[in-house]
Amino acid sequence: MKKYRTGGYSKNLIQEVEIVRETEKQVVIRSHNGSERREAKRSDYQNYFDDWQSAKDFLLNNAEKKVDGIKMQLERAKGELGNIKGLRQEL
């Protein structure tokens, strides 16, 4: 069965992966040498999805959260810059 894994870099943000079997929280993948290995469906590095669109939606949501967080940091930094520019030496 096929799953879609996120966690790659550059053009490989979503990879189609052949799964041997799965549980609620893990997938089992056959390695190149024929051995099997278990991986968590959800982790900090990679995540598995049933369809490509779900994988894309996951990546898009994470990217939007990252952009929103950086925008907030920028606004705080601009506020701090304004406060610094407005400082006057007390006599």
Phi and psi in degrees as a GROMACS rama.xvg file:
@    title "Ramachandran Plot"
@    xaxis  label "Phi"
@    yaxis  label "Psi"
@TYPE xy
-102.411  143.887  LYS-2
-133.165  166.778  LYS-3
-120.004  123.935  TYR-4
-107.628  131.699  ARG-5
-101.513  158.553  THR-6
128.245  2.80339  GLY-7
-84.9384  -173.219  GLY-8
-121.007  158.121  TYR-9
55.9041  -120.052  SER-10
-78.1929  -12.2439  LYS-11
-99.8684  41.3307  ASN-12
-67.7152  -30.5021  LEU-13
-128.833  123.707  ILE-14
-119.806  136.898  GLN-15
-80.8974  130.416  GLU-16
-129.229  137.537  VAL-17
-87.499  123.294  GLU-18
-103.585  134.759  ILE-19
-76.502  -47.8782  VAL-20
-161.012  169.798  ARG-21
-148.122  157.763  GLU-22
-118.264  -172.072  THR-23
-61.6744  -35.5349  GLU-24
-117.721  -5.30618  LYS-25
-135.457  157.562  GLN-26
-122.307  153.978  VAL-27
-116.509  125.826  VAL-28
-117.107  142.033  ILE-29
-90.1062  125.295  ARG-30
-75.5214  171.469  SER-31
-61.0306  -31.312  HIS-32
-86.7202  4.37067  ASN-33
95.0936  -12.4039  GLY-34
-77.6532  160.829  SER-35
-107.804  147.046  GLU-36
-138.6  145.895  ARG-37
-94.8873  144.438  ARG-38
-139.088  146.286  GLU-39
-69.5635  142.954  ALA-40
-68.1956  -30.6034  LYS-41
-126.79  128.263  ARG-42
-152.592  175.534  SER-43
-67.4381  -28.1164  ASP-44
-95.9406  -46.5646  TYR-45
-138.468  154.167  GLN-46
-140.495  146.316  ASN-47
-111.252  140.374  TYR-48
-134.136  155.161  PHE-49
-73.9437  -29.3492  ASP-50
-138.573  160.223  ASP-51
-62.6157  -40.8053  TRP-52
-63.0118  -38.6238  GLN-53
-63.8262  -39.0439  SER-54
-64.5399  -43.9486  ALA-55
-63.2387  -44.684  LYS-56
-59.1415  -39.8295  ASP-57
-61.4611  -48.2956  PHE-58
-63.5673  -41.7394  LEU-59
-63.1608  -44.3626  LEU-60
-60.6332  -45.2438  ASN-61
-63.9242  -40.4534  ASN-62
-65.9201  -40.621  ALA-63
-63.9167  -41.0317  GLU-64
-61.5783  -41.4168  LYS-65
-63.5896  -44.4883  LYS-66
-62.8944  -44.6039  VAL-67
-60.8124  -41.1659  ASP-68
-63.9635  -40.9951  GLY-69
-68.6145  -37.0946  ILE-70
-60.8348  -42.4323  LYS-71
-63.4667  -41.3767  MET-72
-61.8786  -41.1221  GLN-73
-62.9218  -43.7359  LEU-74
-63.5024  -41.1278  GLU-75
-63.4051  -41.5232  ARG-76
-65.7114  -38.5088  ALA-77
-64.4703  -39.9989  LYS-78
-62.6644  -43.0299  GLY-79
-63.9101  -41.1147  GLU-80
-61.3702  -44.1711  LEU-81
-61.1022  -40.8845  GLY-82
-63.2027  -40.8362  ASN-83
-67.3448  -43.0738  ILE-84
-62.4238  -31.3457  LYS-85
-82.7872  -3.77294  GLY-86
-64.6638  138.924  LEU-87
-127.445  141.906  ARG-88
-71.9884  130.66  GLN-89
-81.5106  139.376  GLU-90
